[in-house]
Amino acid sequence: MKRLIKGMVAGLLGISLLAGCTTQAPGTSDNKGAQGGKTGQATVGLAVSTQNNPFFVSLKQGAEKAATANGMKLVTVDAQDDPAKQISGIEDLIQRKVDVILVNPTDSAAIASAIKSANNANIPVITVDRSAEGGKVVSHVASDNVEGGRMAAKYLLDKIGKKGNIVELEGIPGSSAARERGQGFHEIVDKEPGVKVVAKQPADFDRAKGLSVMENILQANKDVKAVFAHNDEMALGAIQAIQAAGLKDVVVVGFDATADAVKAVQDGRMSATIAQKPELIGKQAVEAAKKVVKGEKVPASIPVKLELVTKK
């Protein structure tokens, strides 16, 4: 009988010790997750407007390098400048259950519904380069486009002595970049009585459209002293049209400082461009995403410094 009681006590003690061991390890793992947020490799979704524009290629490359450096996985969807395609791409990122979504909106208004979908799925959203007109956004990483427009206007006015006809090539209608760059530009130019914006047309941030729109404008306005394009691609297209028309000494100012544009500035074909460092924008967006994944606070706005690029 005594041997039987001893055996039962030993058995209960063994079960108790075993139970203690099995609850210890999982409990420790759970605590780590609660304290440090996600413990595995975080995945960041990047919904970019297009990869046909060198600016956004550089932005994506900056994001990729930062993701690798920070041990994160980056999944990119390319909207090819189609708002409907971008919304579909974001829905795909939501289905993949990414941890944070970086959005470079093709259309600042149309993207709101997709951001709200991400909000409903509890996936934080950070806008990149272009802002959104709806949905909850944790942070916005971009240059100050309004200030960039002002910088372009001041340089342009100085080069033409504040006299003459000006052409403005606008970006995609509805995009915050087009609206804000135009706003800053007109804040300065519209105060000058000696200049006149004789044509103002969208060319959708596209080089081929910049060429064709500028060709049409020059048919009615040969006496053009300067062109402000909301991005470098349109500026480079405009330069082709100006050269084909045989015009000289037309001041052309672009925006973004892509490699092609900086080369054109140094060659003397383009007067200047506003550098907003897209690779740095991509890098800072991913670094902000990392903080969000870890549960840290990030500023509502993360500005990336602008720079006027002229011939050295």
Disulfide bonds with the S-S distance in Angstrom:
none
